[in-house]
Amino acid sequence: MSTLPARFDVIDGEGENTRIHYVMSEEVVIPARTEPGPNGTTVAHEERTVLKKLKEADIVLEGRITAEDIATIREYLADSRGFDPDKAGVPDLIEQMPLSWNPSGNERHDIARIGFTTSKPTPGSADADHFTTGFQTYDYRAALSMG
């Protein structure tokens, strides 16, 4: 597969805006199987889950996200099954699939690349600050223990 969800590329640049390249994938389980190997042996393949890319998109956000924001996004993606495009303020790629497509319920959105650009923001897009709030978590237990 391509870049792992929490291991997206960051391309530094001189621009004042942020370009996000994100992907919608479907988790597909490849079942365990055995097959004949050399010299009469049997080769076993364990069950594994892979991501099958369904759709991808770019969006340009007004403003730059910081290195701290990138670390927060990586941490969030490492602990979850992708991100919620509505919370991050980007178009949900499920809505761009053909009418003949039937969702499996195993779809997820992940970031493939973040870069900086001099391009104008995508009309109607959120700004960089709004985007990063979609990846922040709040530890209620820690907040309660401080009170």
C-alpha positions in Angstrom: 0.0 0.0 0.0 1.0 3.6 0.0 1.9 5.8 3.0 0.7 4.4 6.3 -2.0 6.6 7.9 0.1 8.1 10.7 3.2 8.4 8.5 2.2 10.9 5.9 4.7 13.0 4.0 5.3 16.7 4.9 6.7 18.8 2.1 8.1 22.1 3.3 7.6 25.1 1.2 7.6 28.9 1.2 3.8 29.3 0.8 1.5 30.9 3.4 -1.2 28.3 2.9 -1.5 24.6 3.6 -2.2 21.9 1.0 -3.7 18.7 2.4 -3.8 15.5 0.2 -6.1 13.0 1.8 -7.4 9.6 0.8 -10.5 7.5 1.5 -9.7 3.8 1.7 -11.6 0.7 2.6 -10.2 -1.8 5.0 -10.1 -5.2 3.3 -9.3 -8.5 5.2 -7.2 -11.0 3.3 -8.0 -14.4 4.9 -5.4 -16.8 6.2 -4.5 -19.5 3.7 -2.0 -22.2 3.0 -0.4 -23.2 -0.3 2.0 -25.8 -1.4 5.6 -24.8 -1.1 8.9 -26.1 -2.5 9.9 -29.7 -1.8 6.5 -30.8 -0.5 6.3 -28.1 2.3 3.3 -26.1 3.1 3.5 -22.3 3.2 1.1 -20.6 5.6 -0.1 -17.0 5.1 -1.6 -15.2 8.2 -4.8 -13.1 7.9 -4.0 -9.5 7.3 -5.8 -6.2 6.8 -4.9 -3.9 4.0 -6.2 -0.5 2.8 -7.7 -0.3 -0.7 -7.7 3.2 -2.0 -11.1 4.4 -3.2 -10.8 8.1 -3.7 -8.3 10.9 -3.1 -8.5 14.7 -3.0 -6.5 17.9 -2.4 -7.7 20.9 -0.5 -5.8 24.2 0.1 -6.5 25.8 3.6 -5.9 29.4 4.4 -2.8 29.7 6.7 0.0 27.3 7.7 -0.3 24.5 10.2 2.6 24.3 12.6 5.0 21.5 13.4 3.2 21.0 16.7 -0.1 20.6 14.8 1.5 18.0 12.5 2.7 16.1 15.6 -0.8 16.2 17.0 -2.3 15.0 13.7 0.2 12.1 13.6 -0.6 11.1 17.2 -4.3 11.2 16.5 -4.1 9.1 13.4 -1.8 6.6 15.1 -4.5 6.0 17.8 -7.6 5.9 15.5 -9.2 4.6 12.4 -8.6 7.7 10.2 -10.3 11.1 10.7 -13.7 12.5 10.5 -13.8 14.9 7.5 -16.7 16.9 8.9 -14.8 17.7 12.1 -11.7 18.7 10.1 -13.7 20.8 7.7 -12.9 19.0 4.5 -15.2 17.4 2.0 -16.3 13.8 2.8 -15.0 11.7 -0.1 -17.9 9.2 0.4 -20.2 11.9 -1.0 -18.1 12.0 -4.2 -18.4 8.3 -5.0 -20.6 7.2 -7.9 -24.3 6.4 -7.1 -23.6 2.8 -8.1 -21.1 2.4 -5.3 -22.2 0.6 -2.1 -20.3 1.5 1.1 -19.1 -1.4 3.1 -18.9 0.5 6.4 -15.1 -0.1 6.6 -14.2 3.2 4.9 -11.7 5.6 6.4 -10.1 9.0 5.6 -6.4 9.4 6.1 -3.8 12.1 5.2 -1.3 11.2 2.6 0.6 14.5 2.4 0.8 17.9 3.9 2.6 20.7 2.1 2.7 24.5 1.9 1.8 26.5 -1.1 1.3 29.9 -2.5 -2.0 28.7 -4.1 -5.2 30.4 -3.0 -7.4 28.5 -0.5 -10.1 26.3 -2.0 -13.3 28.2 -2.1 -15.5 27.3 1.0 -12.7 25.5 2.8 -11.9 25.8 6.5 -8.8 27.6 7.6 -5.7 25.7 9.0 -6.7 26.4 12.6 -10.2 24.9 12.1 -8.7 21.9 10.3 -6.3 21.0 13.2 -9.1 21.1 15.7 -10.5 18.0 14.0 -7.5 16.1 15.4 -7.5 17.3 19.0 -8.7 15.1 21.8 -9.8 16.2 25.2 -8.8 14.0 28.2 -11.8 14.3 30.5 -10.3 12.2 33.2 -7.2 14.4 33.4 -9.4 17.5 33.5 -11.5 16.0 36.4 -8.5 15.1 38.4 -7.2 18.7 38.2 -10.3 20.0 39.8 
